[in-house]
Amino acid sequence: MKVIFIGDSITASGKNSDPERLGNGYVRMIKEEIPDNVRIINKGVNGHRVTDLAFRWKRDVIDLEPDLLSISIGINDVWRQLDSPALDQVDVQQFEEVYRDLLSQLKSSVKVVLMEPTIIDEDLQSSGNQLLVPYVEVVRKLAKEFEAVLVPTHTVFISHLQKHPEIALTTDGVHMRRKGNELMAKSWLQEAKAFI
């Protein structure tokens, strides 16, 4: 069985310096909890937005013919609005249109897992977290539309921050500490492990 994880730096998580190309984040943690005969391919790329996925979709997804595809995207679509306002931005409408087009290109035999974007800053009232909400809603909507497995990572992270604000999940408001990766992996396994 072949499983592809595609996304941004949260998925990549140091894969380029890892001989196995799995990285040291949630993808590796998931690999450690599933059968050895399942082939995991990490296609996370630092800084990528949904529009970047579109440019490499054929090469990194379609041509590789995965049995299961897990997608984690959306953080940079919002974060760039805050840290790089001069860039051409991906508004929520474009995010939904591009994401829907990518999903529509998949064969019906591919099992799809959509992960909610996590957080931008550990302050629940931050502008990043407020901007992120409609993007999370798009992922939930597309999961229903395409009958994909939804991993409620945003929901899980918000719940954690409400209950344990003293336990940091990220190093910089976005990239994961070990605890953040553990939450991502645990959430993914709870929803998707049955399909492996």
C-alpha positions as a printed Julia matrix, in Angstrom:
196×3 Matrix{Float64}:
   0.0    0.0     0.0
   1.27   3.48   -0.91
   0.37   6.51    1.21
   1.32  10.07    0.22
   1.37  12.96    2.67
   1.39  16.29    0.84
   1.53  19.76    2.31
   3.83  22.5     3.56
   6.69  22.69    6.07
   4.56  21.21    8.84
   4.39  18.03    6.77
   7.97  18.26    5.44
   9.4   18.76    8.94
  13.07  18.3     8.08
  12.61  15.55    5.49
  15.44  16.89    3.3
  18.02  16.05    5.98
  16.44  12.67    6.73
  17.86   9.65    4.82
  14.38   8.09    4.81
  12.83  11.4     3.62
  10.09  11.11    6.24
  11.16  14.07    8.37
  10.9   14.29   12.15
   7.3   15.39   12.47
   3.81  13.9    12.45
   4.44  11.87    9.28
   7.23   9.9    10.98
   5.1    9.43   14.11
   2.3    7.98   11.96
   4.76   5.7    10.15
   5.85   4.28   13.51
   2.25   3.27   14.3
   1.27   1.51   11.06
   2.34  -1.77    9.4
   5.86  -1.92    7.96
   4.57  -2.96    4.54
   2.82   0.4     4.06
   5.0    2.71    1.97
   4.93   6.3     3.19
   5.99   9.14    0.89
   6.4   12.64    2.35
   5.67  15.33   -0.25
   5.68  18.29    2.12
   7.49  21.41    0.81
   8.37  24.4     2.98
   6.31  27.51    2.38
   3.79  25.97    0.02
   0.23  27.15   -0.43
  -2.62  25.39   -2.22
  -1.6   27.12   -5.46
   1.86  25.54   -5.15
   0.25  22.11   -4.76
  -1.51  22.73   -8.06
   1.82  23.2    -9.88
   3.2   19.89   -8.62
  -0.02  17.87   -8.32
   0.56  15.69  -11.39
   4.18  14.9   -10.51
   3.75  14.44   -6.76
   0.3   12.85   -6.62
  -1.32  11.73   -9.88
   1.78  10.12  -11.42
   2.62   8.28   -8.17
  -0.82   6.63   -7.97
  -1.28   6.53   -4.19
  -3.78   4.25   -2.51
  -4.31   6.89    0.17
  -3.58  10.6    -0.04
  -3.37  12.83    3.02
  -3.44  16.61    2.48
  -2.47  19.27    5.0
  -2.53  22.76    3.48
  -3.81  26.23    4.3
  -1.48  27.69    6.92
   0.7   29.55    4.42
  -2.32  30.69    2.42
  -3.21  32.71    5.53
   0.24  33.39    7.02
   1.51  35.06    3.83
  -1.3   37.61    4.21
   0.31  38.6     7.52
   4.06  38.3     6.92
   4.24  39.03    3.16
   1.35  41.35    2.28
   3.04  42.42   -0.99
   2.67  38.91   -2.43
  -0.26  37.87   -4.59
  -2.53  36.39   -1.93
  -4.72  33.29   -1.95
  -8.07  34.45   -0.64
 -10.56  31.97    0.71
 -12.52  31.78   -2.55
  -9.41  30.92   -4.56
  -8.33  28.47   -1.86
 -11.63  26.62   -2.22
 -11.6   26.68   -6.02
  -8.04  25.39   -6.37
  -8.45  22.77   -3.62
 -11.68  21.49   -5.2
 -10.03  21.24   -8.61
  -7.15  19.2    -7.17
  -9.51  16.78   -5.45
 -11.58  16.4    -8.61
  -8.5   15.13  -10.48
  -8.12  12.08   -8.23
  -9.28   8.63   -9.22
 -12.3    7.42   -7.3
 -10.21   4.52   -5.97
  -7.92   6.86   -3.99
  -8.86   7.21   -0.34
  -8.51  10.88    0.63
  -7.73  12.31    4.05
  -8.08  16.07    4.58
  -6.41  17.62    7.62
  -7.73  20.9     8.97
  -5.12  23.69    9.08
  -3.87  23.88   12.67
  -3.18  27.34   14.15
  -1.37  30.63   13.5
  -0.13  31.82   16.9
  -1.04  30.19   20.16
  -3.25  33.16   21.05
  -6.77  32.12   20.06
  -7.71  35.76   19.43
  -4.76  36.48   17.13
  -5.48  37.95   13.7
  -3.93  34.84   12.15
  -6.33  32.51   13.93
  -9.28  34.71   13.01
  -8.26  34.77    9.34
  -7.75  31.01    9.39
 -11.32  30.1    10.38
 -12.94  30.34    6.91
 -10.11  28.27    5.43
 -10.78  25.56    8.0
 -14.46  25.71    7.03
 -13.52  25.16    3.38
 -11.59  22.01    4.29
 -14.57  20.7     6.25
 -16.89  21.5     3.34
 -14.65  19.75    0.8
 -14.29  16.69    3.03
 -18.08  16.28    2.92
 -18.3   17.04   -0.77
 -15.68  14.46   -1.73
 -16.54  11.93    1.02
 -13.02  12.26    2.38
 -11.85  11.46    5.9
 -11.64  14.68    7.9
  -8.91  14.98   10.52
 -10.05  17.75   12.92
  -6.57  19.05   13.71
  -7.72  22.66   14.07
 -10.44  21.62   16.49
  -7.97  19.52   18.49
  -5.42  22.33   18.68
  -7.97  24.92   19.77
  -9.27  22.55   22.45
  -5.74  21.93   23.72
  -4.97  25.66   23.91
  -8.18  26.29   25.82
  -7.43  23.56   28.35
  -3.62  23.75   28.55
  -2.4   27.18   27.43
   0.82  26.6    29.36
   1.86  23.69   27.08
   3.21  25.13   23.83
   2.44  23.25   20.63
   4.62  25.29   18.26
   8.04  26.91   18.17
   6.88  30.1    16.45
   3.09  30.01   16.32
   3.07  27.68   13.29
   5.85  25.05   13.22
   5.41  22.14   15.58
   7.14  21.24   18.79
   7.01  17.55   19.62
   3.67  18.0    21.42
   2.12  19.59   18.32
   3.33  16.76   16.11
   1.99  14.23   18.61
  -1.45  15.84   18.51
  -1.43  15.83   14.71
  -0.35  12.19   14.51
  -2.83  11.04   17.16
  -5.71  12.87   15.46
  -4.76  11.41   12.08
  -4.5    7.86   13.4
  -7.85   8.12   15.18
  -9.6    9.06   11.93
  -7.61   7.36    9.2
  -5.72   4.34   10.53
  -8.64   2.04    9.71
  -8.09   2.72    6.0
  -4.51   1.4     6.01
